Amino acid sequence: MRVLLTGGSGMVGRNILEHQEISDFEVLAPTHAELNLFNYTALEEYIKKVEPDMIIHAAGKVGGIQANINNPVSFLVQNLDMGRNIILAARQTGVKKFINLGSSCMYPRQAVNPLKEEYILQGELEPTNEGYALAKIMAARLCEYISREDKNYQYKTLIPCNLYGRWDKFNEDYGHMIPAVITKLHQAKQAGQETVTIWGDGTVRREFMNAADLADAVIYAIKNFTTLPNLLNIGLGYDCTINEYYQMIADVVGYHGVFVHDTTKPAGMKRKLVDISKQEAWGWLAKLSMRQGIARTYAFYLERIGEVCSIR
């Protein structure tokens, strides 16, 4: 099977390309220079040329709370344009199989947890990442509409919970929470810093899955595409508080300082745990524990900054 993967240089894309079973397929993962997702005409021509059997859309502009708050226009418009272009170009060129990657940000902020797939568009979105969420909802709905109009086109969406892992952005201002905290606590340890600040009171709950597990789910989806539901959550099925994540990361990093809270800072939704009952029925479960995932991610961070890794 020839698979066209967008976002091959991003965290999710790189984890997919690193998967041990990726060699079972012929995968095309063009760079931005080779394929500009903002240029619809060039995109359509590229798909006609390479004739993929399936497209996996993993490209996107992503970031943490601060990045979303500071750049709502680009998070909305760039993700909207990329999603619209790749999905419509796929349909126009006759690609019958499509896997779109959504986000748990698509769920209403006040929805009852765990979040079921049917809850999308049933309430107000979380303001801190509304632009990103709107773009992801549009892409998922467009896939649904295309499949509804013509049953020969099977365009399906996976909705992963919050992600982290190898090839993430280890930046306190623009990264996701786990890599940002890894960076923060490693630097605090190196500097002998006695206290580290947590945004909010630390009681909000989040579900974080390692990107290697999402990659495994994507490979499983390619191999079991016929039974894959049109809209499916991908997650762990359990969550932790922000305070608990900080402590787990501190244990892995070896930081022994004190945590203080800044309740003037935004903390996002109170809880965001996806319902994985349909995922379980489909036959896939995540493999890495949080401790294992954090340890692997910290090891990768140390490799990236050139330090010797001594953690297990």
TIFIDO-470211 format. One record per residue (C-alpha): residue number from 1; x, z, y; residue in one letter. Coordinates in nm, 2 decimals. Each point is the difference from the previous one (the first is absolute). Example, Ala and Ser with C-alpha at 12.3 -4.5 7.8 and 13.67 -1.06 7.14 Angstrom:
2
<atom 1; <1.23; 0.78; -0.45>; A>,
<atom 2; <0.14; -0.07; 0.34>; S>,
***
This chain:
312
<atom 1; <0.00; 0.00; 0.00>; M>,
<atom 2; <0.13; -0.09; 0.35>; R>,
<atom 3; <-0.07; 0.28; 0.24>; V>,
<atom 4; <0.04; -0.02; 0.38>; L>,
<atom 5; <0.08; 0.34; 0.15>; L>,
<atom 6; <-0.02; 0.06; 0.37>; T>,
<atom 7; <0.19; 0.29; 0.15>; G>,
<atom 8; <0.28; -0.02; -0.25>; G>,
<atom 9; <0.25; 0.16; 0.24>; S>,
<atom 10; <-0.23; 0.30; 0.07>; G>,
<atom 11; <-0.02; 0.33; -0.19>; M>,
<atom 12; <-0.28; -0.10; -0.23>; V>,
<atom 13; <0.13; -0.35; -0.05>; G>,
<atom 14; <0.35; 0.11; -0.09>; R>,
<atom 15; <-0.14; 0.26; -0.25>; N>,
<atom 16; <-0.20; -0.28; -0.17>; I>,
<atom 17; <0.31; -0.22; -0.02>; L>,
<atom 18; <0.20; 0.29; -0.15>; E>,
<atom 19; <-0.26; 0.06; -0.27>; H>,
<atom 20; <0.14; -0.03; -0.35>; Q>,
<atom 21; <-0.27; -0.25; -0.11>; E>,
<atom 22; <0.01; -0.23; 0.31>; I>,
<atom 23; <0.20; -0.25; -0.20>; S>,
<atom 24; <-0.31; -0.07; -0.21>; D>,
<atom 25; <-0.11; -0.21; 0.30>; F>,
<atom 26; <0.14; -0.27; 0.22>; E>,
<atom 27; <-0.01; 0.18; 0.34>; V>,
<atom 28; <0.04; -0.17; 0.33>; L>,
<atom 29; <0.07; 0.26; 0.28>; A>,
<atom 30; <0.09; -0.20; 0.31>; P>,
<atom 31; <0.15; 0.17; 0.30>; T>,
<atom 32; <-0.16; 0.00; 0.35>; H>,
<atom 33; <0.24; -0.28; 0.09>; A>,
<atom 34; <-0.11; -0.20; -0.30>; E>,
<atom 35; <-0.37; 0.07; 0.04>; L>,
<atom 36; <-0.16; 0.11; 0.33>; N>,
<atom 37; <-0.34; 0.16; -0.08>; L>,
<atom 38; <-0.11; -0.03; 0.36>; F>,
<atom 39; <0.02; -0.39; -0.02>; N>,
<atom 40; <-0.30; -0.11; -0.20>; Y>,
<atom 41; <0.09; -0.36; -0.02>; T>,
<atom 42; <0.35; 0.07; -0.14>; A>,
<atom 43; <-0.15; 0.25; -0.24>; L>,
<atom 44; <-0.25; -0.24; -0.14>; E>,
<atom 45; <0.27; -0.27; -0.04>; E>,
<atom 46; <0.23; 0.25; -0.18>; Y>,
<atom 47; <-0.27; 0.10; -0.25>; I>,
<atom 48; <-0.08; -0.37; -0.07>; K>,
<atom 49; <0.36; -0.06; -0.06>; K>,
<atom 50; <0.07; 0.29; -0.24>; V>,
<atom 51; <-0.34; 0.01; -0.17>; E>,
<atom 52; <-0.02; 0.37; -0.11>; P>,
<atom 53; <-0.24; 0.11; -0.27>; D>,
<atom 54; <-0.05; 0.33; 0.19>; M>,
<atom 55; <0.08; 0.15; 0.34>; I>,
<atom 56; <0.08; 0.37; 0.06>; I>,
<atom 57; <-0.03; 0.09; 0.37>; H>,
<atom 58; <0.23; 0.30; 0.05>; A>,
<atom 59; <0.12; -0.09; 0.35>; A>,
<atom 60; <-0.10; 0.21; 0.30>; G>,
<atom 61; <0.10; 0.20; 0.31>; K>,
<atom 62; <0.01; 0.36; -0.11>; V>,
<atom 63; <0.10; 0.34; 0.14>; G>,
<atom 64; <-0.09; 0.36; 0.04>; G>,
<atom 65; <-0.24; 0.18; 0.24>; I>,
<atom 66; <0.23; -0.03; 0.31>; Q>,
<atom 67; <0.06; -0.37; -0.05>; A>,
<atom 68; <-0.37; -0.07; -0.04>; N>,
<atom 69; <-0.09; 0.20; 0.31>; I>,
<atom 70; <0.27; -0.17; 0.21>; N>,
<atom 71; <-0.07; -0.36; -0.12>; N>,
<atom 72; <-0.37; -0.04; -0.09>; P>,
<atom 73; <-0.01; -0.36; 0.12>; V>,
<atom 74; <0.28; -0.13; -0.22>; S>,
<atom 75; <-0.13; 0.20; -0.30>; F>,
<atom 76; <-0.34; -0.16; 0.04>; L>,
<atom 77; <0.09; -0.36; 0.10>; V>,
<atom 78; <0.31; -0.05; -0.22>; Q>,
<atom 79; <-0.17; 0.13; -0.32>; N>,
<atom 80; <-0.32; -0.18; 0.08>; L>,
<atom 81; <0.18; -0.34; 0.06>; D>,
<atom 82; <0.22; 0.03; -0.32>; M>,
<atom 83; <-0.30; 0.10; -0.22>; G>,
<atom 84; <-0.23; -0.27; 0.14>; R>,
<atom 85; <0.26; -0.27; -0.02>; N>,
<atom 86; <0.12; 0.06; -0.36>; I>,
<atom 87; <-0.35; 0.05; -0.14>; I>,
<atom 88; <-0.15; -0.31; 0.16>; L>,
<atom 89; <0.30; -0.21; -0.08>; A>,
<atom 90; <-0.02; 0.11; -0.36>; A>,
<atom 91; <-0.36; -0.10; -0.02>; R>,
<atom 92; <0.05; -0.33; 0.18>; Q>,
<atom 93; <0.28; -0.10; -0.24>; T>,
<atom 94; <-0.20; 0.09; -0.31>; G>,
<atom 95; <0.19; 0.32; -0.11>; V>,
<atom 96; <-0.26; 0.17; -0.23>; K>,
<atom 97; <0.17; 0.34; -0.05>; K>,
<atom 98; <0.09; 0.23; 0.29>; F>,
<atom 99; <0.10; 0.37; 0.02>; I>,
<atom 100; <-0.03; 0.15; 0.34>; N>,
<atom 101; <0.16; 0.34; 0.08>; L>,
<atom 102; <-0.22; 0.22; 0.22>; G>,
<atom 103; <0.05; 0.36; 0.11>; S>,
<atom 104; <-0.18; 0.34; -0.03>; S>,
<atom 105; <-0.01; -0.01; 0.38>; C>,
<atom 106; <-0.31; -0.23; -0.05>; M>,
<atom 107; <-0.21; 0.30; -0.09>; Y>,
<atom 108; <-0.22; 0.19; 0.26>; P>,
<atom 109; <0.17; 0.31; 0.15>; R>,
<atom 110; <-0.30; 0.22; -0.10>; Q>,
<atom 111; <-0.06; -0.14; -0.35>; A>,
<atom 112; <-0.04; 0.24; -0.29>; V>,
<atom 113; <0.32; 0.03; -0.21>; N>,
<atom 114; <0.09; -0.14; -0.24>; P>,
<atom 115; <-0.05; -0.33; 0.17>; L>,
<atom 116; <-0.20; -0.25; -0.21>; K>,
<atom 117; <0.03; -0.37; 0.06>; E>,
<atom 118; <-0.36; -0.02; 0.11>; E>,
<atom 119; <0.07; 0.22; 0.31>; Y>,
<atom 120; <0.17; -0.28; 0.19>; I>,
<atom 121; <-0.19; -0.07; 0.33>; L>,
<atom 122; <-0.22; 0.30; -0.05>; Q>,
<atom 123; <0.13; 0.19; 0.30>; G>,
<atom 124; <0.24; 0.03; 0.30>; E>,
<atom 125; <0.36; -0.08; -0.07>; L>,
<atom 126; <0.29; 0.24; 0.08>; E>,
<atom 127; <0.10; -0.08; 0.37>; P>,
<atom 128; <0.38; 0.05; -0.05>; T>,
<atom 129; <0.02; -0.31; -0.23>; N>,
<atom 130; <-0.33; -0.18; 0.08>; E>,
<atom 131; <0.16; -0.34; 0.08>; G>,
<atom 132; <0.19; -0.02; -0.33>; Y>,
<atom 133; <-0.31; 0.11; -0.19>; A>,
<atom 134; <-0.22; -0.26; 0.16>; L>,
<atom 135; <0.24; -0.28; -0.09>; A>,
<atom 136; <0.02; 0.12; -0.36>; K>,
<atom 137; <-0.38; 0.03; -0.03>; I>,
<atom 138; <-0.04; -0.36; 0.14>; M>,
<atom 139; <0.24; -0.13; -0.27>; A>,
<atom 140; <-0.18; 0.18; -0.28>; A>,
<atom 141; <-0.34; -0.12; 0.12>; R>,
<atom 142; <0.13; -0.36; 0.03>; L>,
<atom 143; <0.12; 0.01; -0.36>; C>,
<atom 144; <-0.34; 0.13; -0.10>; E>,
<atom 145; <-0.19; -0.27; 0.19>; Y>,
<atom 146; <0.21; -0.28; -0.15>; I>,
<atom 147; <-0.05; 0.13; -0.35>; S>,
<atom 148; <-0.38; 0.04; 0.07>; R>,
<atom 149; <-0.03; -0.36; 0.13>; E>,
<atom 150; <0.18; -0.16; -0.30>; D>,
<atom 151; <0.05; 0.19; -0.33>; K>,
<atom 152; <0.30; -0.22; -0.08>; N>,
<atom 153; <0.20; 0.18; 0.26>; Y>,
<atom 154; <0.09; 0.35; -0.11>; Q>,
<atom 155; <0.14; 0.18; 0.31>; Y>,
<atom 156; <0.04; 0.37; -0.06>; K>,
<atom 157; <0.13; 0.29; 0.20>; T>,
<atom 158; <0.21; 0.30; -0.11>; L>,
<atom 159; <-0.04; 0.31; 0.23>; I>,
<atom 160; <0.31; 0.22; -0.05>; P>,
<atom 161; <0.02; 0.35; 0.13>; C>,
<atom 162; <0.29; 0.09; 0.24>; N>,
<atom 163; <0.33; -0.14; -0.11>; L>,
<atom 164; <0.37; 0.09; 0.02>; Y>,
<atom 165; <0.31; -0.09; -0.20>; G>,
<atom 166; <0.30; -0.22; -0.02>; R>,
<atom 167; <0.04; -0.25; 0.30>; W>,
<atom 168; <-0.22; 0.22; 0.22>; D>,
<atom 169; <0.07; 0.05; 0.37>; K>,
<atom 170; <0.20; 0.33; 0.03>; F>,
<atom 171; <-0.09; 0.05; 0.37>; N>,
<atom 172; <-0.16; 0.31; 0.15>; E>,
<atom 173; <-0.20; -0.20; 0.26>; D>,
<atom 174; <-0.11; -0.31; -0.19>; Y>,
<atom 175; <0.03; 0.08; -0.37>; G>,
<atom 176; <-0.26; 0.13; -0.24>; H>,
<atom 177; <-0.02; 0.37; -0.04>; M>,
<atom 178; <0.21; 0.05; -0.32>; I>,
<atom 179; <0.31; -0.20; 0.11>; P>,
<atom 180; <-0.03; 0.13; 0.35>; A>,
<atom 181; <0.00; 0.36; -0.12>; V>,
<atom 182; <0.29; -0.08; -0.24>; I>,
<atom 183; <0.20; -0.12; 0.30>; T>,
<atom 184; <-0.10; 0.29; 0.21>; K>,
<atom 185; <0.09; 0.27; -0.25>; L>,
<atom 186; <0.32; -0.17; -0.11>; H>,
<atom 187; <0.12; -0.02; 0.36>; Q>,
<atom 188; <-0.12; 0.36; 0.06>; A>,
<atom 189; <0.20; 0.11; -0.30>; K>,
<atom 190; <0.31; -0.18; 0.12>; Q>,
<atom 191; <-0.03; 0.14; 0.35>; A>,
<atom 192; <-0.06; 0.36; -0.12>; G>,
<atom 193; <-0.34; 0.00; 0.17>; Q>,
<atom 194; <-0.19; 0.32; -0.06>; E>,
<atom 195; <-0.35; -0.13; 0.07>; T>,
<atom 196; <-0.19; -0.33; -0.05>; V>,
<atom 197; <-0.33; -0.09; 0.17>; T>,
<atom 198; <-0.31; -0.12; -0.19>; I>,
<atom 199; <-0.27; -0.19; 0.18>; W>,
<atom 200; <-0.33; 0.18; -0.01>; G>,
<atom 201; <-0.06; 0.32; -0.21>; D>,
<atom 202; <0.12; -0.17; -0.32>; G>,
<atom 203; <-0.32; 0.05; -0.18>; T>,
<atom 204; <-0.13; -0.36; -0.01>; V>,
<atom 205; <0.02; -0.15; -0.34>; R>,
<atom 206; <0.15; -0.33; -0.11>; R>,
<atom 207; <0.05; -0.20; -0.31>; E>,
<atom 208; <0.34; -0.17; -0.02>; F>,
<atom 209; <0.10; -0.24; -0.27>; M>,
<atom 210; <0.35; -0.14; -0.06>; N>,
<atom 211; <0.02; -0.38; 0.07>; A>,
<atom 212; <0.15; -0.05; -0.34>; A>,
<atom 213; <-0.33; 0.11; -0.15>; D>,
<atom 214; <-0.20; -0.24; 0.22>; L>,
<atom 215; <0.24; -0.27; -0.12>; A>,
<atom 216; <-0.09; 0.09; -0.36>; D>,
<atom 217; <-0.37; -0.02; 0.08>; A>,
<atom 218; <0.05; -0.34; 0.16>; V>,
<atom 219; <0.18; -0.13; -0.31>; I>,
<atom 220; <-0.28; 0.15; -0.22>; Y>,
<atom 221; <-0.25; -0.18; 0.23>; A>,
<atom 222; <0.17; -0.34; -0.05>; I>,
<atom 223; <-0.01; 0.05; -0.38>; K>,
<atom 224; <-0.35; 0.14; 0.00>; N>,
<atom 225; <-0.15; -0.20; 0.28>; F>,
<atom 226; <-0.33; -0.09; -0.18>; T>,
<atom 227; <-0.10; 0.36; -0.04>; T>,
<atom 228; <0.13; 0.11; 0.35>; L>,
<atom 229; <-0.30; 0.11; 0.22>; P>,
<atom 230; <-0.05; -0.19; 0.33>; N>,
<atom 231; <0.08; 0.32; 0.19>; L>,
<atom 232; <0.21; 0.27; -0.16>; L>,
<atom 233; <0.17; 0.32; 0.12>; N>,
<atom 234; <0.35; 0.06; -0.12>; I>,
<atom 235; <0.12; 0.36; 0.02>; G>,
<atom 236; <0.11; 0.32; -0.18>; L>,
<atom 237; <-0.33; 0.18; 0.00>; G>,
<atom 238; <0.14; 0.32; 0.17>; Y>,
<atom 239; <0.13; 0.09; 0.34>; D>,
<atom 240; <0.20; 0.27; 0.18>; C>,
<atom 241; <0.01; 0.15; 0.35>; T>,
<atom 242; <0.26; -0.11; 0.25>; I>,
<atom 243; <0.16; 0.35; -0.02>; N>,
<atom 244; <0.04; -0.05; -0.38>; E>,
<atom 245; <0.16; -0.34; 0.05>; Y>,
<atom 246; <0.25; 0.15; 0.25>; Y>,
<atom 247; <0.09; 0.27; -0.25>; Q>,
<atom 248; <0.04; -0.24; -0.29>; M>,
<atom 249; <0.22; -0.22; 0.21>; I>,
<atom 250; <0.20; 0.30; 0.13>; A>,
<atom 251; <0.06; 0.10; -0.36>; D>,
<atom 252; <0.13; -0.34; -0.09>; V>,
<atom 253; <0.21; -0.04; 0.31>; V>,
<atom 254; <0.13; 0.36; -0.01>; G>,
<atom 255; <-0.13; 0.10; 0.34>; Y>,
<atom 256; <-0.06; 0.38; 0.03>; H>,
<atom 257; <-0.12; 0.04; 0.36>; G>,
<atom 258; <-0.33; 0.10; 0.14>; V>,
<atom 259; <-0.30; -0.22; 0.07>; F>,
<atom 260; <-0.20; 0.04; 0.33>; V>,
<atom 261; <-0.32; -0.18; 0.10>; H>,
<atom 262; <-0.08; -0.20; 0.31>; D>,
<atom 263; <-0.38; 0.00; 0.00>; T>,
<atom 264; <-0.01; -0.22; 0.32>; T>,
<atom 265; <0.11; -0.30; -0.21>; K>,
<atom 266; <-0.25; -0.23; -0.19>; P>,
<atom 267; <-0.02; 0.06; -0.37>; A>,
<atom 268; <-0.24; -0.28; -0.10>; G>,
<atom 269; <-0.29; 0.03; -0.25>; M>,
<atom 270; <-0.06; 0.34; -0.15>; K>,
<atom 271; <0.03; -0.14; -0.35>; R>,
<atom 272; <0.05; -0.34; -0.16>; K>,
<atom 273; <-0.02; 0.00; -0.38>; L>,
<atom 274; <-0.11; -0.31; -0.18>; V>,
<atom 275; <-0.23; 0.00; -0.30>; D>,
<atom 276; <0.18; -0.15; -0.30>; I>,
<atom 277; <-0.29; 0.01; -0.25>; S>,
<atom 278; <-0.02; -0.39; 0.00>; K>,
<atom 279; <0.38; -0.02; -0.02>; Q>,
<atom 280; <0.01; 0.22; -0.30>; E>,
<atom 281; <-0.28; -0.20; -0.17>; A>,
<atom 282; <0.20; -0.31; 0.07>; W>,
<atom 283; <0.29; 0.15; -0.19>; G>,
<atom 284; <0.28; 0.08; 0.24>; W>,
<atom 285; <0.15; 0.33; 0.11>; L>,
<atom 286; <0.30; 0.08; 0.23>; A>,
<atom 287; <0.31; 0.12; -0.18>; K>,
<atom 288; <0.21; 0.19; 0.25>; L>,
<atom 289; <-0.06; 0.36; 0.10>; S>,
<atom 290; <0.04; 0.09; 0.37>; M>,
<atom 291; <0.32; 0.18; -0.07>; R>,
<atom 292; <0.14; -0.30; -0.19>; Q>,
<atom 293; <-0.11; -0.24; 0.27>; G>,
<atom 294; <0.15; 0.21; 0.29>; I>,
<atom 295; <0.33; 0.04; -0.19>; A>,
<atom 296; <0.03; -0.37; -0.06>; R>,
<atom 297; <-0.08; -0.08; 0.36>; T>,
<atom 298; <0.25; 0.26; 0.13>; Y>,
<atom 299; <0.26; -0.15; -0.23>; A>,
<atom 300; <-0.07; -0.34; 0.15>; F>,
<atom 301; <0.02; 0.14; 0.35>; Y>,
<atom 302; <0.34; 0.15; -0.07>; L>,
<atom 303; <0.12; -0.34; -0.14>; E>,
<atom 304; <-0.12; -0.17; 0.32>; R>,
<atom 305; <0.19; 0.24; 0.23>; I>,
<atom 306; <0.31; -0.01; -0.22>; G>,
<atom 307; <0.00; 0.35; -0.13>; E>,
<atom 308; <0.08; 0.11; -0.36>; V>,
<atom 309; <-0.32; 0.09; -0.18>; C>,
<atom 310; <0.01; 0.31; -0.20>; S>,
<atom 311; <-0.37; 0.07; -0.06>; I>,
<atom 312; <-0.18; -0.06; -0.33>; R>,
***
